[in-house]
Amino acid sequence: MRTFVAIFPPPEVRKKLLRTARRLRIIGEVRWTKTENVHLTLKFLGEVPEEFLDRIGGALREVAGRHGGFEVEAGGFGAFPSMEKARVLWAGVGEGAAPLRDLAGDVENALEPLGFGGEDRAYTPHITLGRARGRPVVLIPPGAASPAMRFSARSLELVRSVPGGGGVRYSTLETCSLSES
């Protein structure tokens, strides 16, 4: 099954991020992320055999126990690979970027002995909000700063991704609470 590790903002933050992103000036067509699918990916795992999930869950529980909860401020919109040839539209992370990088690094280190290779590029915390339909789109930079949306990161989740006719559907396989200390 196709899996990844993520942090999900609360529903009201997801809705507000998408509502704000849909007001951006964009040349081209965008397929917007479903509200329930808006998340911060910590590590993409890919195809994982079901019998391997317990070991992954154990490693994630250990990681979560080493990290306390923290505040995240999402806002500021951008695109990969560039604003002029955008394939992915995202909201950036201001406050909370350092603990997210630490947490993502710890997740990667904990899962490497289980056969999950390291990433080729540095982790950049962002929330994917849309993808170009077919051809890249142009994201015209907003004239004013977008409002920041804050939320508390209190857990990480092991998530299953199931493609289907109506788009991708996510289901949480395990939730690991971050330490309260």
C-alpha positions in Angstrom: 0.0 0.0 0.0 1.1 3.5 -0.8 2.0 5.4 2.4 3.5 8.6 3.8 4.1 10.4 7.2 2.4 13.7 7.7 0.9 16.4 10.0 -2.6 17.5 9.3 -3.7 21.0 10.2 -7.1 21.4 11.7 -10.1 21.5 9.3 -10.6 25.2 9.6 -7.0 26.0 8.7 -7.2 23.7 5.7 -10.4 25.4 4.5 -8.9 28.9 4.9 -5.7 28.0 3.1 -7.6 26.6 0.1 -10.0 29.5 0.1 -7.1 32.0 0.1 -5.2 30.1 -2.5 -8.1 30.0 -4.9 -8.1 33.8 -4.9 -4.6 33.9 -6.2 -4.1 35.1 -9.8 -3.1 32.1 -11.8 -2.7 31.7 -15.6 -3.7 28.1 -16.5 -5.7 25.4 -14.9 -5.2 24.0 -11.4 -6.5 20.9 -9.8 -7.0 21.9 -6.2 -6.3 19.5 -3.3 -9.4 18.3 -1.5 -9.8 20.0 1.9 -9.5 16.7 3.8 -6.2 15.9 2.1 -4.4 19.2 2.9 -1.3 18.2 5.0 2.4 18.7 5.6 4.4 15.7 4.4 7.2 14.7 6.6 8.3 11.6 4.6 6.9 9.8 1.6 7.3 6.1 1.9 5.8 4.7 -1.3 4.6 1.2 -1.5 4.8 -0.7 1.8 3.8 -4.3 2.5 1.0 -4.5 5.1 3.1 -6.7 7.4 5.7 -4.0 7.6 3.3 -1.4 9.1 3.9 -2.4 12.7 7.6 -1.8 12.5 7.0 1.6 10.9 4.5 2.5 13.5 6.9 1.5 16.3 9.6 3.7 14.8 7.2 6.6 14.5 6.0 6.3 18.1 9.6 6.5 19.3 10.2 9.6 17.1 7.0 11.3 18.4 8.1 10.6 22.0 11.3 12.5 21.4 9.6 15.7 20.1 7.2 18.1 21.8 4.3 19.7 20.2 4.9 23.1 18.5 3.1 26.0 16.8 3.1 26.2 13.0 2.3 29.3 11.0 1.3 28.7 7.4 1.1 31.4 4.9 2.9 32.9 1.9 2.2 31.1 -1.4 4.7 29.8 -3.9 5.2 27.2 -6.5 7.5 24.4 -7.6 9.7 24.5 -9.7 9.0 28.2 -10.2 6.3 30.8 -10.2 6.5 31.0 -14.0 6.4 27.3 -14.7 4.4 26.1 -11.7 3.5 22.4 -11.4 2.7 22.5 -7.6 1.2 25.4 -5.7 1.9 25.6 -2.0 1.6 27.5 1.2 4.9 28.0 3.0 5.7 27.7 6.7 7.2 30.5 8.8 7.1 29.8 12.5 7.5 26.1 13.1 9.8 25.5 10.1 12.8 24.5 12.3 10.9 22.0 14.5 9.3 20.5 11.3 12.8 20.1 9.7 14.0 18.4 13.0 11.0 16.1 13.1 11.3 15.2 9.4 15.0 14.5 9.8 14.3 12.3 12.8 11.5 10.4 10.9 14.0 9.9 8.0 16.7 8.6 10.3 14.4 6.3 12.2 13.0 4.8 9.0 16.3 4.4 7.2 17.3 1.1 9.0 13.9 -0.2 7.9 14.9 0.2 4.2 13.6 3.7 3.4 16.3 5.6 1.7 17.1 9.2 2.4 15.9 12.1 0.3 18.2 13.6 -2.3 17.2 17.2 -1.4 16.8 19.1 1.9 13.4 19.0 3.5 11.4 22.2 2.8 8.2 22.4 4.9 5.2 23.3 2.7 1.6 22.5 2.3 0.6 21.4 -1.2 -2.7 23.1 -2.2 -2.9 22.4 -6.0 -1.3 21.0 -9.0 -1.2 22.2 -12.6 -3.6 20.3 -14.9 -1.4 19.2 -17.8 0.8 22.2 -18.7 2.5 24.3 -16.0 0.7 27.4 -14.8 1.9 30.9 -14.0 1.4 32.0 -10.4 1.3 35.8 -10.3 2.8 37.0 -7.0 0.2 38.5 -4.7 0.4 42.3 -4.2 -0.1 42.0 -0.5 1.1 39.6 2.0 -1.3 36.7 2.6 -2.7 36.3 6.2 -0.8 33.7 8.2 -2.8 30.8 9.6 -1.6 29.2 12.9 -2.2 25.8 14.3 -0.6 23.5 16.8 1.2 20.4 15.7 0.5 17.8 18.3 0.8 14.5 16.4 2.2 12.9 13.3 0.3 10.3 11.2 1.1 7.3 9.1 -1.3 7.7 6.2 -2.4 5.4 3.4 -3.0 7.0 0.0 -5.6 5.3 -2.2 -6.0 6.5 -5.8 -9.5 6.3 -7.3 -11.9 7.8 -9.8 -12.8 10.8 -7.6 -9.1 11.5 -6.8 -6.9 10.4 -4.0 -8.4 9.3 -0.7 -6.3 9.3 2.5 -6.9 7.1 5.5 -4.9 7.3 8.8 -3.3 4.0 9.7 -1.7 5.3 12.9 -1.6 8.6 14.9 1.5 9.2 17.1 1.1 11.9 19.7 4.1 14.2 20.1 5.5 14.4 23.6 3.9 16.8 26.1 7.1 17.5 27.9 
